[in-house]
Amino acid sequence: MSSYMTALSFADLSYLCLRPAISYVVMTTALHLWLHEYVSPQRWAGVAFIVIGVGLVAGGPPRTEDPHPVSGSQDVREHV
């Protein structure tokens, strides 16, 4: 929980939610390939929607801005 809260302090929530979302895809594929379980077409459609959603969010611009940008020697002289 503390690592998740730390990550929330410097990254957008939309980027942090991608990792748990993609786990549904990994688990469904693993169940089908390794355990040979039946996966219904509705579940595959859900997996496809998750993949599309993750692709849309990951392809967008990040909204998190660096509070201390480094743009060359001018910033170093201002802080010294």
N, CA, C and O atoms as a CHARMM CRD file, in Angstrom:
* protein
*
  320
    1    1 MET  N      0.81400  -1.18500   0.00000 PROA 1      0.00000
    2    1 MET  CA     0.00000   0.00000   0.00000 PROA 1      0.00000
    3    1 MET  C      0.86800   1.26300   0.00000 PROA 1      0.00000
    4    1 MET  O      0.55100   2.24400  -0.67300 PROA 1      0.00000
    5    2 SER  N      1.94900   1.22400   0.75300 PROA 2      0.00000
    6    2 SER  CA     2.80400   2.41300   0.79600 PROA 2      0.00000
    7    2 SER  C      3.48200   2.66200  -0.55300 PROA 2      0.00000
    8    2 SER  O      3.64600   3.81500  -0.95100 PROA 2      0.00000
    9    3 SER  N      3.87500   1.61300  -1.25300 PROA 3      0.00000
   10    3 SER  CA     4.49100   1.81700  -2.56500 PROA 3      0.00000
   11    3 SER  C      3.47700   2.34800  -3.57400 PROA 3      0.00000
   12    3 SER  O      3.82800   3.14700  -4.44300 PROA 3      0.00000
   13    4 TYR  N      2.22500   1.91100  -3.46600 PROA 4      0.00000
   14    4 TYR  CA     1.18400   2.41900  -4.35600 PROA 4      0.00000
   15    4 TYR  C      0.91400   3.89800  -4.06200 PROA 4      0.00000
   16    4 TYR  O      0.74400   4.69200  -4.98700 PROA 4      0.00000
   17    5 MET  N      0.87400   4.26200  -2.79500 PROA 5      0.00000
   18    5 MET  CA     0.65700   5.66100  -2.43100 PROA 5      0.00000
   19    5 MET  C      1.83400   6.53000  -2.87400 PROA 5      0.00000
   20    5 MET  O      1.64200   7.67100  -3.29400 PROA 5      0.00000
   21    6 THR  N      3.03300   5.99900  -2.78100 PROA 6      0.00000
   22    6 THR  CA     4.20200   6.73800  -3.25500 PROA 6      0.00000
   23    6 THR  C      4.12900   6.93900  -4.75800 PROA 6      0.00000
   24    6 THR  O      4.43200   8.02100  -5.26000 PROA 6      0.00000
   25    7 ALA  N      3.72900   5.90100  -5.47700 PROA 7      0.00000
   26    7 ALA  CA     3.59800   6.02200  -6.93000 PROA 7      0.00000
   27    7 ALA  C      2.52500   7.03800  -7.30000 PROA 7      0.00000
   28    7 ALA  O      2.67900   7.77200  -8.27700 PROA 7      0.00000
   29    8 LEU  N      1.44800   7.08800  -6.53800 PROA 8      0.00000
   30    8 LEU  CA     0.39400   8.06900  -6.80700 PROA 8      0.00000
   31    8 LEU  C      0.86600   9.50000  -6.60900 PROA 8      0.00000
   32    8 LEU  O      0.29600  10.42500  -7.18800 PROA 8      0.00000
   33    9 SER  N      1.89500   9.69300  -5.80200 PROA 9      0.00000
   34    9 SER  CA     2.36900  11.04800  -5.55100 PROA 9      0.00000
   35    9 SER  C      3.11400  11.64000  -6.74200 PROA 9      0.00000
   36    9 SER  O      3.25400  12.86000  -6.82400 PROA 9      0.00000
   37   10 PHE  N      3.59500  10.80900  -7.66900 PROA 10     0.00000
   38   10 PHE  CA     4.32800  11.37700  -8.79600 PROA 10     0.00000
   39   10 PHE  C      3.85800  10.89200 -10.16800 PROA 10     0.00000
   40   10 PHE  O      4.45500  11.27000 -11.17700 PROA 10     0.00000
   41   11 ALA  N      2.81900  10.07700 -10.23900 PROA 11     0.00000
   42   11 ALA  CA     2.33600   9.60100 -11.54300 PROA 11     0.00000
   43   11 ALA  C      0.82300   9.73500 -11.61700 PROA 11     0.00000
   44   11 ALA  O      0.13600   9.78100 -10.59700 PROA 11     0.00000
   45   12 ASP  N      0.32300   9.79500 -12.83900 PROA 12     0.00000
   46   12 ASP  CA    -1.11900   9.87800 -13.05500 PROA 12     0.00000
   47   12 ASP  C     -1.78800   8.56600 -12.68700 PROA 12     0.00000
   48   12 ASP  O     -1.22100   7.49000 -12.87300 PROA 12     0.00000
   49   13 LEU  N     -2.99600   8.67000 -12.16400 PROA 13     0.00000
   50   13 LEU  CA    -3.75900   7.48200 -11.80200 PROA 13     0.00000
   51   13 LEU  C     -4.06200   6.63800 -13.02800 PROA 13     0.00000
   52   13 LEU  O     -4.09600   5.41000 -12.94200 PROA 13     0.00000
   53   14 SER  N     -4.28100   7.27600 -14.16100 PROA 14     0.00000
   54   14 SER  CA    -4.59800   6.52200 -15.37600 PROA 14     0.00000
   55   14 SER  C     -3.44000   5.62000 -15.80200 PROA 14     0.00000
   56   14 SER  O     -3.67600   4.54800 -16.35900 PROA 14     0.00000
   57   15 TYR  N     -2.20900   6.02500 -15.55400 PROA 15     0.00000
   58   15 TYR  CA    -1.07100   5.17800 -15.88000 PROA 15     0.00000
   59   15 TYR  C     -0.86800   4.08200 -14.84000 PROA 15     0.00000
   60   15 TYR  O     -0.42800   2.98200 -15.17500 PROA 15     0.00000
   61   16 LEU  N     -1.18100   4.37200 -13.59800 PROA 16     0.00000
   62   16 LEU  CA    -1.00600   3.37000 -12.55400 PROA 16     0.00000
   63   16 LEU  C     -2.05600   2.27400 -12.62600 PROA 16     0.00000
   64   16 LEU  O     -1.82400   1.16600 -12.14400 PROA 16     0.00000
   65   17 CYS  N     -3.19500   2.56400 -13.21200 PROA 17     0.00000
   66   17 CYS  CA    -4.25800   1.56100 -13.31900 PROA 17     0.00000
   67   17 CYS  C     -4.03700   0.59000 -14.47100 PROA 17     0.00000
   68   17 CYS  O     -4.76500  -0.39600 -14.58900 PROA 17     0.00000
   69   18 LEU  N     -3.06400   0.84400 -15.30800 PROA 18     0.00000
   70   18 LEU  CA    -2.82600  -0.04600 -16.44300 PROA 18     0.00000
   71   18 LEU  C     -2.31100  -1.41100 -16.00900 PROA 18     0.00000
   72   18 LEU  O     -2.69400  -2.43000 -16.58400 PROA 18     0.00000
   73   19 ARG  N     -1.46300  -1.43900 -15.02000 PROA 19     0.00000
   74   19 ARG  CA    -0.87100  -2.71400 -14.59900 PROA 19     0.00000
   75   19 ARG  C     -1.91600  -3.69800 -14.07400 PROA 19     0.00000
   76   19 ARG  O     -1.92100  -4.84600 -14.52000 PROA 19     0.00000
   77   20 PRO  N     -2.80100  -3.31100 -13.15000 PROA 20     0.00000
   78   20 PRO  CA    -3.82600  -4.27000 -12.72900 PROA 20     0.00000
   79   20 PRO  C     -4.78600  -4.63500 -13.85600 PROA 20     0.00000
   80   20 PRO  O     -5.27900  -5.76200 -13.90000 PROA 20     0.00000
   81   21 ALA  N     -5.05800  -3.71000 -14.76100 PROA 21     0.00000
   82   21 ALA  CA    -5.98300  -4.00400 -15.85300 PROA 21     0.00000
   83   21 ALA  C     -5.41400  -5.05700 -16.78800 PROA 21     0.00000
   84   21 ALA  O     -6.14000  -5.93500 -17.25400 PROA 21     0.00000
   85   22 ILE  N     -4.13300  -4.97500 -17.06400 PROA 22     0.00000
   86   22 ILE  CA    -3.53300  -5.93400 -17.98900 PROA 22     0.00000
   87   22 ILE  C     -3.41800  -7.32100 -17.35900 PROA 22     0.00000
   88   22 ILE  O     -3.25300  -8.31000 -18.07300 PROA 22     0.00000
   89   23 SER  N     -3.50200  -7.40400 -16.04000 PROA 23     0.00000
   90   23 SER  CA    -3.43100  -8.71600 -15.38300 PROA 23     0.00000
   91   23 SER  C     -4.63200  -9.58800 -15.75500 PROA 23     0.00000
   92   23 SER  O     -4.51400 -10.81300 -15.77200 PROA 23     0.00000
   93   24 TYR  N     -5.78900  -8.97900 -16.05200 PROA 24     0.00000
   94   24 TYR  CA    -6.94500  -9.75800 -16.50200 PROA 24     0.00000
   95   24 TYR  C     -6.64800 -10.45100 -17.82400 PROA 24     0.00000
   96   24 TYR  O     -7.04300 -11.59700 -18.03900 PROA 24     0.00000
   97   25 VAL  N     -5.95800  -9.75600 -18.69500 PROA 25     0.00000
   98   25 VAL  CA    -5.59300 -10.33600 -19.99000 PROA 25     0.00000
   99   25 VAL  C     -4.61600 -11.49200 -19.79800 PROA 25     0.00000
  100   25 VAL  O     -4.77700 -12.55300 -20.40000 PROA 25     0.00000
  101   26 VAL  N     -3.61600 -11.28500 -18.96800 PROA 26     0.00000
  102   26 VAL  CA    -2.60000 -12.31300 -18.72200 PROA 26     0.00000
  103   26 VAL  C     -3.22700 -13.54500 -18.08100 PROA 26     0.00000
  104   26 VAL  O     -2.93700 -14.67200 -18.48100 PROA 26     0.00000
  105   27 MET  N     -4.08200 -13.33500 -17.09200 PROA 27     0.00000
  106   27 MET  CA    -4.69500 -14.47200 -16.39100 PROA 27     0.00000
  107   27 MET  C     -5.63000 -15.26000 -17.29800 PROA 27     0.00000
  108   27 MET  O     -5.62300 -16.49000 -17.26400 PROA 27     0.00000
  109   28 THR  N     -6.43000 -14.58100 -18.10300 PROA 28     0.00000
  110   28 THR  CA    -7.34400 -15.28700 -19.00900 PROA 28     0.00000
  111   28 THR  C     -6.56800 -16.08300 -20.04100 PROA 28     0.00000
  112   28 THR  O     -6.92600 -17.22200 -20.34400 PROA 28     0.00000
  113   29 THR  N     -5.52100 -15.50400 -20.57800 PROA 29     0.00000
  114   29 THR  CA    -4.69800 -16.22100 -21.55500 PROA 29     0.00000
  115   29 THR  C     -3.99200 -17.40900 -20.91100 PROA 29     0.00000
  116   29 THR  O     -3.91600 -18.48100 -21.51100 PROA 29     0.00000
  117   30 ALA  N     -3.47600 -17.23000 -19.70200 PROA 30     0.00000
  118   30 ALA  CA    -2.80600 -18.33000 -18.99900 PROA 30     0.00000
  119   30 ALA  C     -3.78200 -19.45800 -18.68700 PROA 30     0.00000
  120   30 ALA  O     -3.43800 -20.63100 -18.83700 PROA 30     0.00000
  121   31 LEU  N     -4.99100 -19.12100 -18.25600 PROA 31     0.00000
  122   31 LEU  CA    -5.98700 -20.15600 -17.98200 PROA 31     0.00000
  123   31 LEU  C     -6.30800 -20.96000 -19.23100 PROA 31     0.00000
  124   31 LEU  O     -6.47600 -22.17800 -19.16800 PROA 31     0.00000
  125   32 HSD  N     -6.39100 -20.29000 -20.34600 PROA 32     0.00000
  126   32 HSD  CA    -6.73800 -20.97600 -21.58900 PROA 32     0.00000
  127   32 HSD  C     -5.57200 -21.81600 -22.11900 PROA 32     0.00000
  128   32 HSD  O     -5.77400 -22.95700 -22.53500 PROA 32     0.00000
  129   33 LEU  N     -4.36700 -21.26800 -22.10800 PROA 33     0.00000
  130   33 LEU  CA    -3.22900 -21.96400 -22.70700 PROA 33     0.00000
  131   33 LEU  C     -2.63100 -23.04100 -21.80900 PROA 33     0.00000
  132   33 LEU  O     -2.33600 -24.13800 -22.28300 PROA 33     0.00000
  133   34 TRP  N     -2.44600 -22.75200 -20.52600 PROA 34     0.00000
  134   34 TRP  CA    -1.73600 -23.69400 -19.65300 PROA 34     0.00000
  135   34 TRP  C     -2.67200 -24.65400 -18.93900 PROA 34     0.00000
  136   34 TRP  O     -2.34000 -25.82600 -18.76600 PROA 34     0.00000
  137   35 LEU  N     -3.83500 -24.17500 -18.52300 PROA 35     0.00000
  138   35 LEU  CA    -4.75500 -25.04600 -17.79000 PROA 35     0.00000
  139   35 LEU  C     -5.85500 -25.61800 -18.66600 PROA 35     0.00000
  140   35 LEU  O     -6.66300 -26.42500 -18.20600 PROA 35     0.00000
  141   36 HSD  N     -5.89000 -25.20000 -19.93400 PROA 36     0.00000
  142   36 HSD  CA    -6.84400 -25.70000 -20.93100 PROA 36     0.00000
  143   36 HSD  C     -8.28800 -25.53400 -20.47600 PROA 36     0.00000
  144   36 HSD  O     -9.12600 -26.40500 -20.71000 PROA 36     0.00000
  145   37 GLU  N     -8.57200 -24.41000 -19.82500 PROA 37     0.00000
  146   37 GLU  CA    -9.93800 -24.12600 -19.41100 PROA 37     0.00000
  147   37 GLU  C    -10.69500 -23.45200 -20.54700 PROA 37     0.00000
  148   37 GLU  O    -10.11900 -22.75100 -21.37900 PROA 37     0.00000
  149   38 TYR  N    -11.99900 -23.68700 -20.55500 PROA 38     0.00000
  150   38 TYR  CA   -12.85100 -23.06100 -21.55800 PROA 38     0.00000
  151   38 TYR  C    -13.05100 -21.59300 -21.19000 PROA 38     0.00000
  152   38 TYR  O    -13.38900 -21.26100 -20.05400 PROA 38     0.00000
  153   39 VAL  N    -12.83500 -20.73200 -22.16300 PROA 39     0.00000
  154   39 VAL  CA   -13.07300 -19.30000 -21.98800 PROA 39     0.00000
  155   39 VAL  C    -14.15000 -18.90800 -22.98300 PROA 39     0.00000
  156   39 VAL  O    -13.98800 -19.07000 -24.19300 PROA 39     0.00000
  157   40 SER  N    -15.26000 -18.38600 -22.45400 PROA 40     0.00000
  158   40 SER  CA   -16.40800 -18.06100 -23.29200 PROA 40     0.00000
  159   40 SER  C    -16.10500 -16.89000 -24.22000 PROA 40     0.00000
  160   40 SER  O    -15.20500 -16.09400 -23.95300 PROA 40     0.00000
  161   41 PRO  N    -16.85500 -16.79000 -25.30300 PROA 41     0.00000
  162   41 PRO  CA   -16.66300 -15.64300 -26.21000 PROA 41     0.00000
  163   41 PRO  C    -16.92000 -14.29300 -25.52600 PROA 41     0.00000
  164   41 PRO  O    -16.29300 -13.29200 -25.87200 PROA 41     0.00000
  165   42 GLN  N    -17.83700 -14.26900 -24.56100 PROA 42     0.00000
  166   42 GLN  CA   -18.09100 -13.01800 -23.84200 PROA 42     0.00000
  167   42 GLN  C    -16.85500 -12.60300 -23.04800 PROA 42     0.00000
  168   42 GLN  O    -16.53700 -11.41600 -22.97000 PROA 42     0.00000
  169   43 ARG  N    -16.16500 -13.56200 -22.46800 PROA 43     0.00000
  170   43 ARG  CA   -14.95300 -13.22500 -21.71500 PROA 43     0.00000
  171   43 ARG  C    -13.85700 -12.74700 -22.65400 PROA 43     0.00000
  172   43 ARG  O    -13.13300 -11.80900 -22.32200 PROA 43     0.00000
  173   44 TRP  N    -13.71700 -13.37700 -23.83000 PROA 44     0.00000
  174   44 TRP  CA   -12.72000 -12.91000 -24.80200 PROA 44     0.00000
  175   44 TRP  C    -13.06700 -11.50400 -25.27700 PROA 44     0.00000
  176   44 TRP  O    -12.17300 -10.69300 -25.51800 PROA 44     0.00000
  177   45 ALA  N    -14.36600 -11.21000 -25.41500 PROA 45     0.00000
  178   45 ALA  CA   -14.77100  -9.85400 -25.79700 PROA 45     0.00000
  179   45 ALA  C    -14.37400  -8.86400 -24.69800 PROA 45     0.00000
  180   45 ALA  O    -13.92500  -7.75600 -24.99100 PROA 45     0.00000
  181   46 GLY  N    -14.54000  -9.26300 -23.43800 PROA 46     0.00000
  182   46 GLY  CA   -14.10900  -8.42100 -22.33100 PROA 46     0.00000
  183   46 GLY  C    -12.60800  -8.17800 -22.34600 PROA 46     0.00000
  184   46 GLY  O    -12.14700  -7.06500 -22.09200 PROA 46     0.00000
  185   47 VAL  N    -11.84900  -9.22800 -22.64600 PROA 47     0.00000
  186   47 VAL  CA   -10.39000  -9.09600 -22.74700 PROA 47     0.00000
  187   47 VAL  C    -10.02900  -8.13800 -23.87700 PROA 47     0.00000
  188   47 VAL  O     -9.10700  -7.33400 -23.74100 PROA 47     0.00000
  189   48 ALA  N    -10.74800  -8.22000 -24.98300 PROA 48     0.00000
  190   48 ALA  CA   -10.48500  -7.31200 -26.10900 PROA 48     0.00000
  191   48 ALA  C    -10.77400  -5.86000 -25.72100 PROA 48     0.00000
  192   48 ALA  O    -10.02600  -4.95600 -26.09400 PROA 48     0.00000
  193   49 PHE  N    -11.85300  -5.63800 -24.97500 PROA 49     0.00000
  194   49 PHE  CA   -12.15800  -4.28000 -24.51600 PROA 49     0.00000
  195   49 PHE  C    -11.08100  -3.76200 -23.56900 PROA 49     0.00000
  196   49 PHE  O    -10.72400  -2.58500 -23.61800 PROA 49     0.00000
  197   50 ILE  N    -10.56400  -4.63200 -22.71400 PROA 50     0.00000
  198   50 ILE  CA    -9.49100  -4.22100 -21.80400 PROA 50     0.00000
  199   50 ILE  C     -8.24800  -3.83100 -22.59400 PROA 50     0.00000
  200   50 ILE  O     -7.61600  -2.81500 -22.30300 PROA 50     0.00000
  201   51 VAL  N     -7.89600  -4.63900 -23.59400 PROA 51     0.00000
  202   51 VAL  CA    -6.72000  -4.34200 -24.41500 PROA 51     0.00000
  203   51 VAL  C     -6.89700  -3.00900 -25.14100 PROA 51     0.00000
  204   51 VAL  O     -5.96700  -2.20400 -25.20300 PROA 51     0.00000
  205   52 ILE  N     -8.07700  -2.78000 -25.68300 PROA 52     0.00000
  206   52 ILE  CA    -8.34700  -1.51500 -26.37900 PROA 52     0.00000
  207   52 ILE  C     -8.26500  -0.34400 -25.40700 PROA 52     0.00000
  208   52 ILE  O     -7.68000   0.69100 -25.72500 PROA 52     0.00000
  209   53 GLY  N     -8.84900  -0.50400 -24.22600 PROA 53     0.00000
  210   53 GLY  CA    -8.81500   0.56300 -23.22100 PROA 53     0.00000
  211   53 GLY  C     -7.40600   0.87400 -22.75100 PROA 53     0.00000
  212   53 GLY  O     -7.03300   2.04000 -22.61900 PROA 53     0.00000
  213   54 VAL  N     -6.62500  -0.16100 -22.49800 PROA 54     0.00000
  214   54 VAL  CA    -5.23600   0.04300 -22.07600 PROA 54     0.00000
  215   54 VAL  C     -4.45300   0.72100 -23.19200 PROA 54     0.00000
  216   54 VAL  O     -3.63600   1.60400 -22.93100 PROA 54     0.00000
  217   55 GLY  N     -4.69700   0.31700 -24.42600 PROA 55     0.00000
  218   55 GLY  CA    -4.01400   0.95200 -25.55700 PROA 55     0.00000
  219   55 GLY  C     -4.36300   2.42200 -25.69500 PROA 55     0.00000
  220   55 GLY  O     -3.49700   3.24100 -26.00300 PROA 55     0.00000
  221   56 LEU  N     -5.62500   2.76400 -25.46900 PROA 56     0.00000
  222   56 LEU  CA    -6.03400   4.16400 -25.56200 PROA 56     0.00000
  223   56 LEU  C     -5.41000   5.00600 -24.45900 PROA 56     0.00000
  224   56 LEU  O     -4.94700   6.11900 -24.70700 PROA 56     0.00000
  225   57 VAL  N     -5.39900   4.47700 -23.24700 PROA 57     0.00000
  226   57 VAL  CA    -4.83800   5.24000 -22.13100 PROA 57     0.00000
  227   57 VAL  C     -3.32700   5.34800 -22.25700 PROA 57     0.00000
  228   57 VAL  O     -2.75900   6.41800 -22.03700 PROA 57     0.00000
  229   58 ALA  N     -2.67900   4.25500 -22.60600 PROA 58     0.00000
  230   58 ALA  CA    -1.21200   4.26300 -22.71400 PROA 58     0.00000
  231   58 ALA  C     -0.73800   5.10800 -23.89100 PROA 58     0.00000
  232   58 ALA  O      0.37200   5.64100 -23.85700 PROA 58     0.00000
  233   59 GLY  N     -1.54900   5.23800 -24.91900 PROA 59     0.00000
  234   59 GLY  CA    -1.15500   6.01700 -26.08600 PROA 59     0.00000
  235   59 GLY  C     -1.34900   7.51000 -25.92300 PROA 59     0.00000
  236   59 GLY  O     -0.87000   8.29100 -26.74500 PROA 59     0.00000
  237   60 GLY  N     -2.04300   7.91500 -24.87800 PROA 60     0.00000
  238   60 GLY  CA    -2.29400   9.33400 -24.66100 PROA 60     0.00000
  239   60 GLY  C     -1.09900  10.03800 -24.05900 PROA 60     0.00000
  240   60 GLY  O     -0.15200   9.39400 -23.60700 PROA 60     0.00000
  241   61 PRO  N     -1.14100  11.35900 -24.05400 PROA 61     0.00000
  242   61 PRO  CA    -0.03500  12.12700 -23.47500 PROA 61     0.00000
  243   61 PRO  C     -0.06500  12.05600 -21.95300 PROA 61     0.00000
  244   61 PRO  O     -1.14300  12.05000 -21.35900 PROA 61     0.00000
  245   62 PRO  N      1.08500  12.00300 -21.32400 PROA 62     0.00000
  246   62 PRO  CA     1.10400  12.03300 -19.86000 PROA 62     0.00000
  247   62 PRO  C      0.73800  13.42900 -19.36400 PROA 62     0.00000
  248   62 PRO  O      1.12900  14.42800 -19.96700 PROA 62     0.00000
  249   63 ARG  N      0.00400  13.49600 -18.28700 PROA 63     0.00000
  250   63 ARG  CA    -0.39400  14.78900 -17.73900 PROA 63     0.00000
  251   63 ARG  C      0.43600  15.16100 -16.51900 PROA 63     0.00000
  252   63 ARG  O      0.30700  16.26400 -15.98800 PROA 63     0.00000
  253   64 THR  N      1.28200  14.24700 -16.07700 PROA 64     0.00000
  254   64 THR  CA     2.14200  14.53200 -14.93800 PROA 64     0.00000
  255   64 THR  C      3.31200  15.38100 -15.40900 PROA 64     0.00000
  256   64 THR  O      3.98300  15.04700 -16.38600 PROA 64     0.00000
  257   65 GLU  N      3.54600  16.46000 -14.71900 PROA 65     0.00000
  258   65 GLU  CA     4.65200  17.33700 -15.07000 PROA 65     0.00000
  259   65 GLU  C      5.72900  17.24000 -14.01100 PROA 65     0.00000
  260   65 GLU  O      5.43600  17.08000 -12.82600 PROA 65     0.00000
  261   66 ASP  N      6.96700  17.33600 -14.43700 PROA 66     0.00000
  262   66 ASP  CA     8.09100  17.29600 -13.51700 PROA 66     0.00000
  263   66 ASP  C      8.17100  18.63400 -12.79300 PROA 66     0.00000
  264   66 ASP  O      8.30500  19.66900 -13.44600 PROA 66     0.00000
  265   67 PRO  N      8.09200  18.64800 -11.45300 PROA 67     0.00000
  266   67 PRO  CA     8.14000  19.92600 -10.74400 PROA 67     0.00000
  267   67 PRO  C      9.50600  20.59200 -10.78900 PROA 67     0.00000
  268   67 PRO  O      9.61100  21.79000 -10.52500 PROA 67     0.00000
  269   68 HSD  N     10.55900  19.84200 -11.11900 PROA 68     0.00000
  270   68 HSD  CA    11.91900  20.38200 -11.18000 PROA 68     0.00000
  271   68 HSD  C     12.54400  20.04000 -12.53200 PROA 68     0.00000
  272   68 HSD  O     13.41200  19.17000 -12.60000 PROA 68     0.00000
  273   69 PRO  N     12.12200  20.70600 -13.60600 PROA 69     0.00000
  274   69 PRO  CA    12.69900  20.37800 -14.90600 PROA 69     0.00000
  275   69 PRO  C     14.15700  20.81200 -15.00400 PROA 69     0.00000
  276   69 PRO  O     14.55800  21.84000 -14.45900 PROA 69     0.00000
  277   70 VAL  N     14.92400  20.01400 -15.70200 PROA 70     0.00000
  278   70 VAL  CA    16.33000  20.32100 -15.92700 PROA 70     0.00000
  279   70 VAL  C     16.45900  20.75000 -17.37900 PROA 70     0.00000
  280   70 VAL  O     16.25300  19.94800 -18.29100 PROA 70     0.00000
  281   71 SER  N     16.80100  22.01800 -17.59400 PROA 71     0.00000
  282   71 SER  CA    16.87100  22.51900 -18.96200 PROA 71     0.00000
  283   71 SER  C     18.23800  23.08500 -19.29800 PROA 71     0.00000
  284   71 SER  O     18.35900  23.90600 -20.20600 PROA 71     0.00000
  285   72 GLY  N     19.25600  22.66600 -18.59000 PROA 72     0.00000
  286   72 GLY  CA    20.58200  23.12100 -18.93200 PROA 72     0.00000
  287   72 GLY  C     21.27600  23.81500 -17.77500 PROA 72     0.00000
  288   72 GLY  O     20.84500  23.74300 -16.62400 PROA 72     0.00000
  289   73 SER  N     22.36000  24.48800 -18.11800 PROA 73     0.00000
  290   73 SER  CA    23.19700  25.10200 -17.09000 PROA 73     0.00000
  291   73 SER  C     22.55000  26.32500 -16.45100 PROA 73     0.00000
  292   73 SER  O     22.95900  26.72700 -15.36200 PROA 73     0.00000
  293   74 GLN  N     21.55800  26.92500 -17.09100 PROA 74     0.00000
  294   74 GLN  CA    20.93200  28.10900 -16.53700 PROA 74     0.00000
  295   74 GLN  C     20.23500  27.77800 -15.21500 PROA 74     0.00000
  296   74 GLN  O     20.31900  28.55700 -14.26600 PROA 74     0.00000
  297   75 ASP  N     19.54200  26.62000 -15.13800 PROA 75     0.00000
  298   75 ASP  CA    18.87700  26.21000 -13.90300 PROA 75     0.00000
  299   75 ASP  C     19.89500  25.93400 -12.80300 PROA 75     0.00000
  300   75 ASP  O     19.62700  26.21400 -11.63400 PROA 75     0.00000
  301   76 VAL  N     21.05200  25.39300 -13.15300 PROA 76     0.00000
  302   76 VAL  CA    22.05900  25.08200 -12.15200 PROA 76     0.00000
  303   76 VAL  C     22.57800  26.37300 -11.53600 PROA 76     0.00000
  304   76 VAL  O     22.79400  26.43200 -10.32600 PROA 76     0.00000
  305   77 ARG  N     22.78200  27.40500 -12.34200 PROA 77     0.00000
  306   77 ARG  CA    23.29000  28.66700 -11.82400 PROA 77     0.00000
  307   77 ARG  C     22.25300  29.35300 -10.91200 PROA 77     0.00000
  308   77 ARG  O     22.62700  30.03200  -9.95600 PROA 77     0.00000
  309   78 GLU  N     20.96100  29.17800 -11.20500 PROA 78     0.00000
  310   78 GLU  CA    19.93800  29.80900 -10.39400 PROA 78     0.00000
  311   78 GLU  C     19.85900  29.18500  -9.00900 PROA 78     0.00000
  312   78 GLU  O     19.54300  29.87600  -8.04100 PROA 78     0.00000
  313   79 HSD  N     20.14400  27.88400  -8.89800 PROA 79     0.00000
  314   79 HSD  CA    20.03500  27.19100  -7.62200 PROA 79     0.00000
  315   79 HSD  C     21.28900  27.31400  -6.78100 PROA 79     0.00000
  316   79 HSD  O     21.25300  27.01500  -5.58800 PROA 79     0.00000
  317   80 VAL  N     22.40200  27.74700  -7.36700 PROA 80     0.00000
  318   80 VAL  CA    23.66600  27.81200  -6.62400 PROA 80     0.00000
  319   80 VAL  C     23.81900  29.09100  -5.92200 PROA 80     0.00000
  320   80 VAL  O     24.82700  29.30900  -5.25000 PROA 80     0.00000
